[in-house]
């Protein structure tokens, strides 16, 4: 398993001979929630009820907001690459 930042993922895409089209962090609120519960709260496994509530209420808000503003960090990195030529 590898973990990437936008910069390291962009470098890996270029090293693979592809052209990066989009490389950006996504899921800002998920990153904050993960940090609060796992890193600060010491919870090893999220509770299924909280995950369902998060998916139902927070994910739609996050998607709406991130279509308009690129977050400075997030839980994941989204990449779209193009094969040259």
TAKAQUI-V710112 format. One record per backbone hydrogen bond with DSSP energy under -1.0 kcal/mol. CO is the residue of the C=O (numbers start at 0). NH is the residue of the N-H. If there is no record, write none. Layout:
BEGIN
CO;NH  CO;NH
END
This chain:
BEGIN
4;8  5;9  6;10  7;11  8;12  9;13  10;14  11;15  12;17  13;16  18;81  21;79  23;77  25;75  26;30  26;74  27;31  28;32  29;33  30;34  31;35  32;36  33;37  33;38  34;39  35;40  36;42  46;50  47;51  48;52  49;53  50;54  51;55  52;56  53;57  53;58  57;61  58;62  59;63  60;64  61;65  64;67  64;68  75;25  77;23  79;20  79;21  81;18
END
